[in-house]
């Protein structure tokens, strides 16, 4: 049990050890891929916000044009 307890302690407390174990398990590549996906999601979220602003502006312009057409 001592080895198991020591391994768990090291995984919990020693970040270098944790990443070494992840590397041996092949999970370091998974973590890198997840980080890249997080970055892409953030970029897409920014692009979506920009598009939402453009849609709001276009909607406002359309309403103004509809109002002008209705007045004439």
C-alpha positions in Angstrom: 0.0 0.0 0.0 2.9 2.4 0.6 3.7 2.5 -3.1 0.2 3.2 -4.1 -0.1 6.0 -1.4 3.2 7.5 -2.5 2.1 7.4 -6.2 -1.2 9.1 -5.4 0.6 11.7 -3.2 3.0 12.5 -6.0 0.2 12.7 -8.6 -1.6 15.2 -6.3 1.4 17.3 -5.2 4.1 17.1 -7.9 3.1 18.6 -11.2 6.3 17.5 -12.9 5.6 13.9 -11.9 2.0 14.2 -13.0 3.0 15.4 -16.5 5.6 12.6 -16.7 3.0 10.0 -15.9 0.6 11.7 -18.5 3.4 11.5 -21.1 3.9 7.8 -20.4 0.2 7.2 -20.7 0.0 9.2 -24.0 -2.3 11.7 -22.4 0.0 14.6 -22.9 -1.1 14.7 -26.6 -4.7 14.6 -25.5 -4.1 17.5 -23.2 -2.4 19.5 -25.9 -5.3 18.8 -28.3 -7.8 19.9 -25.7 -5.9 23.2 -25.1 -5.8 23.8 -28.9 -9.5 23.2 -29.0 -10.1 25.5 -26.1 -8.2 28.2 -28.0 -10.2 27.6 -31.2 -13.5 27.8 -29.2 -12.4 31.1 -27.7 -11.6 32.4 -31.2 -14.9 31.2 -32.6 -16.8 32.7 -29.6 -15.2 36.1 -30.5 -16.2 35.7 -34.1 -19.7 34.8 -33.1 -20.0 37.9 -30.9 -18.9 40.0 -33.8 -21.4 38.4 -36.1 -24.2 38.9 -33.5 -23.3 42.6 -33.3 -23.5 42.9 -37.1 -26.9 41.1 -37.2 -28.2 43.5 -34.5 -27.0 46.5 -36.6 -28.5 45.1 -39.7 -31.8 44.4 -37.9 -31.9 48.0 -36.7 -31.2 49.3 -40.2 -33.9 47.0 -41.7 -36.5 48.2 -39.2 -35.6 51.9 -40.0 -36.0 51.2 -43.7 -39.3 49.4 -43.1 -40.5 52.4 -41.1 -39.5 54.8 -43.9 -41.3 52.6 -46.5 -44.4 52.5 -44.4 -44.4 56.3 -44.1 -44.4 56.7 -47.8 
